Amino acid sequence: MISNQILQTTIDGLKSITRIDLCICDTEGKTLATTFPDPAQDEAAILMFAESPADSQVIQGYQFFKVFDEHQLEYILLAKGGSEDVYMVGKLAAFQVQNLLIAYKERFDKDNFIKNLLLDNLLLVDIYNRAKKLHIETNVKRVVYIIETKNEKDANALETVRSLFATKTKDFITAVDEKNIIVVREVKQGETYDDLERTANVILDMLNTEAMTKVHVAFGTVVGDLKEVSRSYKEAKMALDVGKIFYSDQNVNAYNKLGIGRLIYQLPIPLCRMFIKEIFDGKSPDEFDDETLTTINKFFENSLNVSETSRQLYIHRNTLVYRLDKLQKSTGLDLRVFEDAITFKIALMVVKYMKYMENSDF
């Protein structure tokens, strides 16, 4: 459970304080970490000690110690020398490694708990019982962020996110699939959704600069109880998808700012097809040529203002009127009329949604 690098760092630190060489082996005698100039040890002696009832023993000038994980032998620790001082240092080292095992196991248990909480795999009674055992507060305001990375299993991105939240012990960083990093973050008193968006932008900037990876960040709404964390996670997932469909120019999306895109995303595909057929008689609004689509989008950007749209397109006002008249003849919708403009805008968004769902993997 503990990486060899952590074990090595631990015994290096102990040696720098005590000047006594230490070595950690697994129960089969394989060296995992050592400060000895020559790490080769007598595997037969280690295996014999592992099978013996003794918790510590002096063998061939080394102090041997057993390190247990809940009564299960996990490591054999060796301290070089046979004096009382070496024995004391060896006992301290074994105690330190055993505490590391407990700490890492608790972290692993918390990670599993948070994953199951996000995925709704826990009964309500289990949520509160396990949270109590793991010392996780249940009535704290929290919000879930999803960070989608470009590459699968992006270790650099995960470590960068962990370092950003390293001092915040009540926040949890985990992953439930290959590409998404999940942050379950405690919301402080007085924090607003603008503050949460600023945090999302900090995550985005750090990953772009330090981890050198392009990401999308989305977050759900603030929930006041641990059992509601899965709801914030689902909202963040929806914000991520809706953002990619309708707001592709944005790298940060908040569930509470999705607007009409959130409604369209929840429509069944057959209903969307029926709507497009009713409005355009089987045609698709994205089948228009680039010139017409550019005109339509610019017209919407300028709030149906003919003069401003013609100015930004560098065309005469009459040319724009001609294009709008031509569009009206082919679709029956006059974009200068607010109700028709709304219908056309929604239709464009529905087509985007349908294309996304058809091309997605799920």
C-alpha positions as CSV (number, residue, x, y, z in Angstrom):
1,M,0.0,0.0,0.0
2,I,2.9,2.4,0.8
3,S,5.1,3.2,-2.1
4,N,8.8,2.2,-1.9
5,Q,9.7,5.8,-2.4
6,I,7.8,6.8,0.8
7,L,9.5,4.0,2.7
8,Q,12.9,5.1,1.4
9,T,12.3,8.7,2.4
10,T,11.2,7.6,5.9
11,I,14.3,5.5,6.6
12,D,16.6,8.1,5.0
13,G,15.2,10.7,7.4
14,L,15.6,8.4,10.4
15,K,19.2,7.6,9.4
16,S,20.1,11.3,9.1
17,I,18.9,11.8,12.7
18,T,20.2,8.6,14.3
19,R,23.1,7.6,12.0
20,I,22.0,4.0,12.1
21,D,21.4,2.1,8.9
22,L,18.0,0.6,8.3
23,C,16.4,-1.7,5.7
24,I,12.8,-2.7,4.9
25,C,12.0,-6.0,3.2
26,D,8.7,-7.7,2.3
27,T,7.8,-11.0,3.9
28,E,9.6,-12.9,1.1
29,G,12.9,-11.2,1.8
30,K,12.9,-8.8,-1.1
31,T,14.5,-5.4,-0.3
32,L,12.0,-2.5,-0.7
33,A,14.1,0.4,0.8
34,T,17.5,0.5,2.4
35,T,20.3,2.8,3.6
36,F,22.9,0.1,3.6
37,P,25.8,0.6,1.2
38,D,25.3,-3.0,0.1
39,P,21.5,-3.7,0.2
40,A,21.9,-7.5,-0.3
41,Q,20.6,-9.3,2.7
42,D,20.4,-13.0,3.8
43,E,16.9,-13.9,2.5
44,A,17.0,-17.2,4.3
45,A,17.4,-15.4,7.6
46,I,14.6,-13.0,6.8
47,L,12.2,-15.8,5.9
48,M,13.2,-17.8,9.0
49,F,12.5,-14.7,11.2
50,A,9.2,-14.1,9.4
51,E,8.0,-17.6,10.2
52,S,9.2,-17.4,13.9
53,P,6.9,-16.3,16.7
54,A,9.3,-13.6,17.8
55,D,8.5,-9.9,17.1
56,S,12.2,-8.9,17.3
57,Q,15.5,-10.8,17.1
58,V,19.2,-10.2,16.7
59,I,20.6,-12.2,13.7
60,Q,24.2,-11.9,12.3
61,G,24.7,-8.4,13.7
62,Y,21.3,-7.0,12.7
63,Q,18.3,-6.3,14.7
64,F,15.2,-7.8,13.1
65,F,11.7,-6.3,13.7
66,K,8.2,-7.3,12.4
67,V,5.8,-4.6,11.2
68,F,2.1,-5.7,11.2
69,D,-1.0,-4.4,9.5
70,E,-3.9,-5.4,11.8
71,H,-2.1,-8.6,12.9
72,Q,-1.0,-9.4,9.3
73,L,2.7,-9.4,8.8
74,E,3.5,-6.7,6.3
75,Y,7.2,-5.8,6.5
76,I,10.5,-7.0,8.1
77,L,12.7,-4.1,9.3
78,L,16.4,-4.5,9.9
79,A,18.6,-2.1,11.9
80,K,22.4,-2.5,11.6
81,G,24.1,-3.3,14.9
82,G,23.3,-5.2,18.1
83,S,23.5,-2.5,20.8
84,E,20.6,-1.2,22.9
85,D,20.6,2.1,21.0
86,V,20.2,0.3,17.7
87,Y,17.4,-1.8,19.2
88,M,15.6,1.4,20.4
89,V,16.0,3.1,16.9
90,G,14.7,-0.1,15.2
91,K,11.7,-0.2,17.4
92,L,11.0,3.5,16.7
93,A,11.4,2.9,12.9
94,A,9.0,-0.1,13.0
95,F,6.5,2.0,15.0
96,Q,6.8,4.8,12.4
97,V,6.2,2.4,9.5
98,Q,3.3,0.9,11.2
99,N,1.7,4.3,11.7
100,L,2.3,5.0,8.0
101,L,0.4,1.9,7.2
102,I,-2.5,3.0,9.3
103,A,-2.5,6.5,7.8
104,Y,-2.4,5.2,4.2
105,K,-5.1,2.7,4.9
106,E,-7.3,5.4,6.4
107,R,-6.7,7.5,3.3
108,F,-7.5,4.6,1.0
109,D,-10.7,3.9,3.0
110,K,-11.7,7.5,2.7
111,D,-11.0,7.5,-1.1
112,N,-13.2,4.4,-1.5
113,F,-15.9,5.9,0.6
114,I,-16.0,9.2,-1.4
115,K,-16.0,7.2,-4.7
116,N,-19.0,5.1,-3.5
117,L,-20.7,8.3,-2.2
118,L,-20.4,10.0,-5.6
119,L,-21.7,7.0,-7.5
120,D,-24.7,6.5,-5.1
121,N,-23.4,3.0,-4.1
122,L,-24.2,3.5,-0.4
123,L,-27.3,3.2,1.7
124,L,-28.2,6.3,3.8
125,V,-27.5,4.5,7.1
126,D,-24.1,3.4,5.7
127,I,-23.2,6.9,4.7
128,Y,-23.5,8.2,8.2
129,N,-22.0,5.2,9.9
130,R,-18.9,5.1,7.7
131,A,-18.5,8.9,7.8
132,K,-18.4,8.7,11.6
133,K,-15.7,6.0,11.6
134,L,-13.6,7.9,9.1
135,H,-14.0,11.2,11.0
136,I,-15.8,12.9,8.1
137,E,-18.2,15.7,9.0
138,T,-21.7,15.2,7.6
139,N,-23.3,18.6,7.9
140,V,-20.6,20.7,6.1
141,K,-21.4,22.7,2.9
142,R,-19.6,21.1,-0.1
143,V,-19.4,21.4,-3.8
144,V,-18.1,19.0,-6.4
145,Y,-15.7,20.0,-9.2
146,I,-14.9,17.7,-12.2
147,I,-11.7,18.3,-14.0
148,E,-11.6,16.5,-17.4
149,T,-8.0,16.0,-18.7
150,K,-7.1,15.5,-22.3
151,N,-5.0,12.4,-21.6
152,E,-6.2,9.3,-19.7
153,K,-4.5,8.6,-16.3
154,D,-2.8,12.0,-16.3
155,A,-0.6,11.6,-13.1
156,N,0.9,15.1,-13.5
157,A,-2.6,16.7,-13.5
158,L,-3.7,14.7,-10.4
159,E,-0.5,15.6,-8.4
160,T,-1.0,19.3,-9.3
161,V,-4.6,19.2,-8.1
162,R,-3.5,17.4,-4.9
163,S,-0.8,20.1,-4.3
164,L,-3.3,22.9,-4.7
165,F,-5.6,21.4,-2.0
166,A,-2.8,19.9,0.1
167,T,-3.4,22.2,3.1
168,K,-7.2,21.7,3.1
169,T,-7.7,18.5,5.1
170,K,-11.5,18.5,4.7
171,D,-11.3,18.5,0.8
172,F,-11.1,15.2,-1.1
173,I,-9.5,14.5,-4.4
174,T,-10.3,11.3,-6.2
175,A,-11.1,9.8,-9.6
176,V,-14.0,7.5,-10.7
177,D,-12.8,7.0,-14.3
178,E,-9.7,7.4,-16.5
179,K,-10.0,11.0,-17.6
180,N,-11.8,12.9,-14.8
181,I,-10.3,14.2,-11.5
182,I,-13.0,14.8,-8.9
183,V,-12.6,17.4,-6.1
184,V,-15.1,17.4,-3.3
185,R,-14.5,20.8,-1.7
186,E,-15.7,22.3,1.5
187,V,-17.4,25.7,1.0
188,K,-16.4,28.3,3.6
189,Q,-18.9,30.6,5.3
190,G,-19.7,33.5,3.0
191,E,-18.3,32.0,-0.2
192,T,-20.4,32.8,-3.3
193,Y,-20.7,31.1,-6.6
194,D,-18.4,33.7,-8.1
195,D,-15.8,32.6,-5.6
196,L,-16.3,29.0,-6.6
197,E,-15.9,30.0,-10.2
198,R,-12.6,31.8,-9.3
199,T,-11.4,28.6,-7.7
200,A,-12.3,26.7,-10.9
201,N,-10.2,29.2,-12.9
202,V,-7.3,28.8,-10.5
203,I,-7.4,25.0,-11.1
204,L,-7.5,25.6,-14.9
205,D,-4.6,28.1,-14.8
206,M,-2.4,25.8,-12.6
207,L,-3.0,22.8,-14.8
208,N,-2.3,24.8,-18.0
209,T,0.9,26.2,-16.7
210,E,2.4,23.6,-14.3
211,A,1.1,20.3,-15.6
212,M,1.1,21.6,-19.2
213,T,-2.3,20.0,-19.9
214,K,-5.5,21.4,-21.3
215,V,-8.5,20.7,-19.2
216,H,-12.2,21.5,-18.8
217,V,-13.5,22.3,-15.3
218,A,-17.2,22.1,-14.2
219,F,-18.9,22.3,-10.9
220,G,-22.3,21.6,-9.4
221,T,-24.3,23.5,-6.8
222,V,-23.5,23.8,-3.1
223,V,-25.0,21.0,-0.9
224,G,-25.4,21.2,2.8
225,D,-25.3,17.5,3.8
226,L,-22.9,14.6,2.9
227,K,-25.7,12.5,1.5
228,E,-26.3,15.2,-1.2
229,V,-22.7,15.2,-2.5
230,S,-23.7,12.8,-5.3
231,R,-26.3,15.3,-6.5
232,S,-23.6,18.0,-6.9
233,Y,-21.4,15.4,-8.7
234,K,-24.2,14.7,-11.2
235,E,-24.8,18.4,-11.7
236,A,-21.1,18.9,-12.4
237,K,-21.2,16.0,-14.9
238,M,-24.1,17.6,-16.7
239,A,-22.3,21.0,-16.7
240,L,-19.3,19.4,-18.3
241,D,-21.4,17.9,-21.1
242,V,-23.7,20.9,-21.6
243,G,-20.6,23.1,-21.7
244,K,-19.0,21.0,-24.4
245,I,-22.2,21.0,-26.5
246,F,-23.3,24.6,-26.3
247,Y,-20.5,26.7,-24.8
248,S,-17.4,25.1,-26.4
249,D,-15.5,28.4,-26.2
250,Q,-15.6,28.2,-22.3
251,N,-13.2,26.0,-20.3
252,V,-15.1,26.5,-17.0
253,N,-18.8,25.7,-16.7
254,A,-21.1,26.1,-13.7
255,Y,-24.3,24.1,-13.3
256,N,-26.2,27.2,-12.2
257,K,-25.2,29.1,-15.3
258,L,-26.2,26.6,-18.0
259,G,-29.4,28.4,-19.0
260,I,-31.6,26.8,-21.7
261,G,-28.8,24.4,-22.5
262,R,-29.6,22.5,-19.3
263,L,-33.3,22.0,-20.4
264,I,-32.4,20.9,-23.9
265,Y,-29.8,18.4,-22.6
266,Q,-32.6,16.6,-20.7
267,L,-34.9,16.2,-23.7
268,P,-35.3,12.7,-25.2
269,I,-33.8,12.4,-28.7
270,P,-37.1,11.3,-30.4
271,L,-38.8,14.4,-29.1
272,C,-35.9,16.5,-30.5
273,R,-36.3,14.9,-33.9
274,M,-40.0,15.6,-33.8
275,F,-39.4,19.2,-33.0
276,I,-36.9,19.7,-35.9
277,K,-39.3,18.0,-38.3
278,E,-42.2,20.2,-37.3
279,I,-40.2,23.4,-37.6
280,F,-38.1,22.7,-40.7
281,D,-40.1,20.0,-42.4
282,G,-37.4,17.4,-42.1
283,K,-34.5,19.7,-42.9
284,S,-31.8,20.6,-40.5
285,P,-30.9,24.2,-39.7
286,D,-27.2,23.5,-39.9
287,E,-27.5,22.5,-43.5
288,F,-27.4,26.2,-44.5
289,D,-24.3,27.5,-46.2
290,D,-21.5,29.2,-44.2
291,E,-22.6,32.7,-45.3
292,T,-26.2,32.1,-44.0
293,L,-25.0,30.6,-40.7
294,T,-22.5,33.4,-40.1
295,T,-25.3,35.9,-40.8
296,I,-27.7,34.1,-38.4
297,N,-25.1,33.8,-35.6
298,K,-24.1,37.5,-35.9
299,F,-27.7,38.6,-35.9
300,F,-28.3,36.7,-32.6
301,E,-25.1,38.1,-31.1
302,N,-26.3,41.6,-31.7
303,S,-29.8,41.0,-30.2
304,L,-31.6,41.1,-33.6
305,N,-30.2,44.5,-34.4
306,V,-30.1,44.9,-38.2
307,S,-27.9,48.0,-38.3
308,E,-25.3,46.7,-36.0
309,T,-25.2,43.3,-37.6
310,S,-24.7,44.7,-41.1
311,R,-22.0,47.0,-39.8
312,Q,-20.1,44.1,-38.2
313,L,-20.5,41.9,-41.3
314,Y,-19.3,44.8,-43.5
315,I,-22.4,44.5,-45.7
316,H,-25.1,47.0,-46.7
317,R,-28.2,46.9,-44.6
318,N,-30.3,46.0,-47.6
319,T,-28.0,43.0,-48.2
320,L,-28.7,41.7,-44.7
321,V,-32.5,42.3,-45.2
322,Y,-32.3,40.3,-48.4
323,R,-30.5,37.4,-46.7
324,L,-33.2,37.4,-43.9
325,D,-36.0,37.5,-46.4
326,K,-34.4,34.6,-48.3
327,L,-34.1,32.6,-45.0
328,Q,-37.8,33.4,-44.2
329,K,-38.9,32.0,-47.6
330,S,-37.0,28.7,-47.0
331,T,-37.9,28.1,-43.4
332,G,-41.1,30.2,-42.8
333,L,-39.3,31.9,-39.9
334,D,-38.6,35.6,-39.8
335,L,-35.6,36.2,-37.5
336,R,-36.7,39.9,-37.1
337,V,-39.7,38.6,-35.2
338,F,-38.8,37.7,-31.6
339,E,-40.9,34.5,-31.4
340,D,-39.4,33.2,-34.7
341,A,-35.9,34.1,-33.6
342,I,-36.3,32.2,-30.3
343,T,-37.7,29.1,-32.2
344,F,-34.7,29.2,-34.6
345,K,-32.2,29.7,-31.8
346,I,-33.6,26.7,-29.9
347,A,-33.6,24.6,-33.0
348,L,-29.9,25.3,-33.6
349,M,-29.2,24.2,-30.0
350,V,-31.3,21.1,-30.4
351,V,-29.4,20.0,-33.5
352,K,-26.1,20.5,-31.6
353,Y,-27.4,18.4,-28.8
354,M,-28.6,15.6,-31.2
355,K,-25.2,15.5,-33.0
356,Y,-23.3,15.3,-29.7
357,M,-25.5,12.4,-28.4
358,E,-25.1,10.6,-31.7
359,N,-21.3,10.9,-31.7
360,S,-20.8,10.2,-28.0
361,D,-19.8,6.9,-26.6
362,F,-22.8,6.5,-24.3
